[in-house]
Amino acid sequence: MNKRVIPRFVLRDEIKERLIEDILRGRLEPGVRLVETRIARELGVSQAPVREAFRDLELLGFIVKSAFRGARVRRISLEELAEIYPIRAALEGVAARAAAAHADESTLTQLEDLLAAMRKAARHGDQHAQVEADVAFHHTIIEASGNGLLRQFWEAMRLATTTFLTVLMARRPLLELAERHVPIMDALRAHDASAAEAAMRRHIEEPGEWIRAVAGQEVTPSQRGAAQVGA
C-alpha cells in the first residue's frame, strides 16, 4: 500500500472508501493482510477510525478477520456486490413512501440543498464531496420516514456504501448521478407516496444493473481490476 498524505481529521468513511477503492482496483489483492497500526501510520490517523472502517468492511464482505490471521482482503466479485442494491432499494423504497407523507418544508429544503451540493461537486469533479452529499440526501429521507427500526437496519447494514460503489464503478458522469435524484425530489415535494417509493426503488436498482453489466465484461482475473472500474 503506497503511502499517501491525507488530513488527520479523516473520518472512518473516508478510510473505508480508500480501502474499498484499493481493493477494487487491485492495489490490495485477495489474501493480503491488513494491519491496523500500519494503515493508521500510513494515513496519519489514530487506530480508532481504522478499526471502525475494518468493522464496516467485514460487514460488507470486503475483508475477513480471524483470531490467528488478523484481517485479510477477501476475494469478492462485482456480481456479489450487486446483490446489495435490491436490498437497499426495498428498504429505502419503504422509507421514501413514509417520507412523502411526513416530510415538511424544512426537510424538503434540506434535500434541495444536498442536491445542489451534489451538482456543485460534479462540476468540480469532487468524487468524495459527491458521495458525502449523496449519502446525506438518502439519510435525510431515512430520518424523514419516522421509522426508527428502518433507520437502525439501514445504518447497521452500512447500505450507503453502495453510493460509493456506484460513483466508483458505474462509469457515469457525476452530474448524471446527481440529476438522478430529481424524480425522488419531485415525488416527495408532491407528497405522492407511491411515486416516491417507485422513484427510489428505480434510483437504486438501476445502478445495481450497471454493476452487473460491468461484471459481465470481466474477461480474465488479471483484467479484473480494469474491467471493474474502467482503469
KEFI-777033 format. One record per residue (C-alpha): residue in three letters; y, z, x. Coordinates in Angstrom, 2 decimals, padded with zeros to 5 digits. Layout:
REM residues N
REC   aa        Y        Z        X
REC  Ala        Y        Z        X
...
END
This chain:
REM residues 231
REC   aa        Y        Z        X
REC  Met   000.00   000.00   000.00
REC  Asn   003.27  -001.12   001.57
REC  Lys   005.96   001.49   001.95
REC  Arg   008.86   000.99  -000.43
REC  Val   012.04   002.98  -000.76
REC  Ile   012.94   003.87  -004.34
REC  Pro   015.27   006.55  -005.75
REC  Arg   013.96   010.11  -005.57
REC  Phe   014.67   010.56  -009.29
REC  Val   011.95   008.02  -010.13
REC  Leu   010.03   009.08  -013.22
REC  Arg   006.34   009.20  -013.97
REC  Asp   006.53   005.95  -015.96
REC  Glu   008.17   004.11  -013.07
REC  Ile   005.41   005.24  -010.71
REC  Lys   002.82   004.26  -013.28
REC  Glu   004.38   000.81  -013.69
REC  Arg   004.42   000.24  -009.93
REC  Leu   000.78   001.23  -009.56
REC  Ile  -000.27  -000.93  -012.52
REC  Glu   001.57  -003.88  -011.03
REC  Asp  -000.08  -003.31  -007.65
REC  Ile  -003.50  -003.17  -009.34
REC  Leu  -002.94  -006.30  -011.45
REC  Arg  -001.50  -008.28  -008.55
REC  Gly  -004.46  -007.34  -006.37
REC  Arg  -002.48  -005.27  -003.88
REC  Leu  -004.70  -002.33  -004.86
REC  Glu  -008.23  -003.66  -005.16
REC  Pro  -011.09  -002.14  -007.20
REC  Gly  -012.66   000.77  -005.36
REC  Val  -009.57   001.60  -003.30
REC  Arg  -008.96   005.36  -003.12
REC  Leu  -005.57   006.59  -004.34
REC  Val  -004.29   009.77  -002.69
REC  Glu  -001.53   011.71  -004.46
REC  Thr   000.07   013.04  -001.29
REC  Arg   000.12   009.64   000.38
REC  Ile   001.65   007.85  -002.62
REC  Ala   004.21   010.62  -003.10
REC  Arg   005.22   010.31   000.55
REC  Glu   005.46   006.51   000.38
REC  Leu   007.58   006.61  -002.77
REC  Gly   009.71   009.54  -001.65
REC  Val   008.87   011.80  -004.59
REC  Ser   007.05   015.06  -005.19
REC  Gln   003.37   015.10  -006.12
REC  Ala   004.03   016.20  -009.71
REC  Pro   005.12   012.81  -011.20
REC  Val   002.39   011.05  -009.19
REC  Arg  -000.21   013.41  -010.64
REC  Glu   001.14   012.74  -014.15
REC  Ala   001.04   008.99  -013.53
REC  Phe  -002.58   009.31  -012.40
REC  Arg  -003.44   011.05  -015.68
REC  Asp  -001.93   008.16  -017.65
REC  Leu  -003.69   005.56  -015.51
REC  Glu  -007.03   007.31  -016.00
REC  Leu  -006.50   007.43  -019.77
REC  Leu  -005.68   003.72  -019.79
REC  Gly  -008.73   002.89  -017.69
REC  Phe  -006.94   001.69  -014.55
REC  Ile  -008.40   004.41  -012.34
REC  Val  -011.43   006.70  -012.35
REC  Lys  -011.48   010.22  -010.96
REC  Ser  -014.38   012.33  -009.75
REC  Ala  -014.67   015.72  -008.11
REC  Phe  -016.04   014.33  -004.86
REC  Arg  -014.48   010.87  -004.53
REC  Gly  -010.99   011.54  -005.90
REC  Ala  -009.08   008.78  -007.74
REC  Arg  -010.14   005.17  -007.24
REC  Val  -008.97   001.89  -008.70
REC  Arg  -011.27   000.73  -011.49
REC  Arg  -012.27  -002.89  -011.98
REC  Ile  -010.57  -003.95  -015.20
REC  Ser  -010.25  -007.29  -016.96
REC  Leu  -007.38  -008.71  -018.99
REC  Glu  -009.79  -009.10  -021.90
REC  Glu  -010.30  -005.34  -021.80
REC  Leu  -006.56  -004.69  -021.66
REC  Ala  -006.01  -007.00  -024.64
REC  Glu  -008.18  -004.68  -026.76
REC  Ile  -005.36  -002.11  -026.69
REC  Tyr  -002.99  -004.35  -028.67
REC  Pro  -004.67  -004.32  -032.12
REC  Ile  -004.96  -000.52  -031.90
REC  Arg  -001.26  -000.23  -031.20
REC  Ala  -000.46  -002.81  -033.90
REC  Ala  -002.32  -000.79  -036.53
REC  Leu  -000.59   002.49  -035.64
REC  Glu   002.89   001.03  -035.33
REC  Gly   002.42  -001.03  -038.48
REC  Val   001.95   002.22  -040.37
REC  Ala   004.99   003.68  -038.61
REC  Ala   007.19   000.68  -039.46
REC  Arg   006.19   000.83  -043.13
REC  Ala   007.19   004.50  -043.30
REC  Ala   010.32   003.98  -041.22
REC  Ala   011.54   001.29  -043.63
REC  Ala   011.83   003.98  -046.29
REC  His   013.20   006.74  -044.05
REC  Ala   015.49   005.01  -041.54
REC  Asp   019.13   005.93  -042.07
REC  Glu   022.21   004.14  -040.76
REC  Ser   022.23   006.21  -037.59
REC  Thr   018.65   005.16  -036.76
REC  Leu   019.39   001.51  -037.53
REC  Thr   022.45   001.62  -035.28
REC  Gln   020.36   003.16  -032.50
REC  Leu   017.82   000.35  -032.84
REC  Glu   020.59  -002.27  -032.74
REC  Asp   021.94  -000.68  -029.56
REC  Leu   018.49  -000.77  -027.96
REC  Leu   018.09  -004.43  -028.91
REC  Ala   021.46  -005.11  -027.28
REC  Ala   020.25  -003.26  -024.18
REC  Met   017.14  -005.48  -024.07
REC  Arg   019.30  -008.59  -024.29
REC  Lys   021.55  -007.33  -021.52
REC  Ala   018.57  -006.53  -019.30
REC  Ala   017.16  -010.00  -019.97
REC  Arg   020.42  -011.67  -018.94
REC  His   020.36  -009.72  -015.67
REC  Gly   016.65  -010.27  -015.08
REC  Asp   016.13  -006.50  -015.01
REC  Gln   012.49  -006.06  -015.91
REC  His   012.46  -002.26  -015.73
REC  Ala   015.56  -001.88  -017.94
REC  Gln   013.98  -004.30  -020.42
REC  Val   010.79  -002.25  -020.61
REC  Glu   012.73   001.00  -020.88
REC  Ala   014.83  -000.22  -023.83
REC  Asp   011.81  -001.86  -025.47
REC  Val   009.74   001.33  -025.33
REC  Ala   012.69   003.35  -026.66
REC  Phe   013.00   000.89  -029.58
REC  His   009.39   001.44  -030.59
REC  His   009.57   005.18  -030.00
REC  Thr   012.61   005.36  -032.31
REC  Ile   010.59   003.72  -035.08
REC  Ile   007.70   006.12  -034.50
REC  Glu   010.14   009.02  -034.83
REC  Ala   011.77   007.47  -037.91
REC  Ser   008.39   007.29  -039.64
REC  Gly   008.46   011.07  -040.01
REC  Asn   004.70   011.16  -039.33
REC  Gly   004.10   013.84  -036.72
REC  Leu   000.38   013.15  -036.36
REC  Leu   001.00   009.45  -035.77
REC  Arg   003.58   010.33  -033.12
REC  Gln   001.03   012.56  -031.37
REC  Phe  -001.58   009.77  -031.35
REC  Trp   000.92   007.21  -030.05
REC  Glu   002.15   009.44  -027.25
REC  Ala  -001.29   010.77  -026.28
REC  Met  -002.76   007.26  -026.01
REC  Arg   000.21   006.04  -023.91
REC  Leu   000.26   002.89  -026.05
REC  Ala   003.75   001.98  -024.87
REC  Thr   002.17   000.82  -021.62
REC  Thr   001.27  -002.46  -023.33
REC  Thr   005.00  -003.21  -023.34
REC  Phe   004.96  -003.27  -019.54
REC  Leu   001.75  -005.33  -019.52
REC  Thr   003.37  -007.90  -021.83
REC  Val   006.50  -008.21  -019.69
REC  Leu   004.44  -008.45  -016.52
REC  Met   001.74  -010.86  -017.64
REC  Ala   002.75  -012.80  -020.75
REC  Arg   004.73  -015.48  -018.88
REC  Arg   007.54  -015.39  -021.42
REC  Pro   011.30  -015.21  -020.68
REC  Leu   012.72  -011.71  -021.04
REC  Leu   015.26  -012.90  -023.61
REC  Glu   012.48  -014.33  -025.78
REC  Leu   010.69  -010.99  -025.65
REC  Ala   013.90  -009.22  -026.69
REC  Glu   014.54  -011.57  -029.62
REC  Arg   011.06  -010.92  -030.99
REC  His   012.36  -007.56  -032.21
REC  Val   014.80  -009.19  -034.67
REC  Pro   012.32  -009.62  -037.59
REC  Ile   011.41  -005.94  -037.34
REC  Met   015.08  -005.01  -037.31
REC  Asp   015.80  -007.22  -040.34
REC  Ala   012.92  -005.73  -042.35
REC  Leu   013.96  -002.17  -041.55
REC  Arg   017.58  -002.85  -042.47
REC  Ala   016.41  -004.33  -045.78
REC  His   014.17  -001.25  -046.31
REC  Asp   011.30  -003.65  -047.00
REC  Ala   008.19  -001.62  -046.17
REC  Ser   005.68  -004.47  -046.47
REC  Ala   007.78  -006.85  -044.39
REC  Ala   008.37  -004.16  -041.76
REC  Glu   004.66  -003.47  -041.38
REC  Ala   003.80  -007.19  -041.23
REC  Ala   006.56  -007.90  -038.71
REC  Met   005.47  -005.02  -036.48
REC  Arg   001.80  -005.98  -036.55
REC  Arg   002.64  -009.59  -035.70
REC  His   005.05  -008.43  -032.99
REC  Ile   002.28  -006.51  -031.19
REC  Glu  -000.82  -008.57  -031.99
REC  Glu   000.65  -011.86  -030.74
REC  Pro   001.19  -010.65  -027.13
REC  Gly  -002.42  -009.47  -027.19
REC  Glu  -003.41  -013.07  -027.87
REC  Trp  -001.18  -014.21  -024.99
REC  Ile  -003.03  -011.82  -022.67
REC  Arg  -006.39  -013.12  -023.89
REC  Ala  -005.21  -016.66  -023.18
REC  Val  -004.26  -015.69  -019.64
REC  Ala  -007.66  -014.03  -019.24
REC  Gly  -009.31  -017.27  -020.31
REC  Gln  -007.58  -019.11  -017.48
REC  Glu  -009.18  -016.94  -014.78
REC  Val  -011.38  -019.08  -012.55
REC  Thr  -012.77  -017.02  -009.66
REC  Pro  -012.46  -013.38  -008.58
REC  Ser  -010.29  -014.45  -005.65
REC  Gln  -007.88  -016.15  -008.06
REC  Arg  -007.85  -013.23  -010.48
REC  Gly  -004.52  -011.75  -009.45
REC  Ala  -002.71  -015.08  -009.56
REC  Ala  -004.21  -016.01  -012.90
REC  Gln  -003.27  -012.67  -014.41
REC  Val   000.41  -012.59  -013.51
REC  Gly   001.33  -016.12  -012.62
REC  Ala   001.86  -015.17  -008.98
END
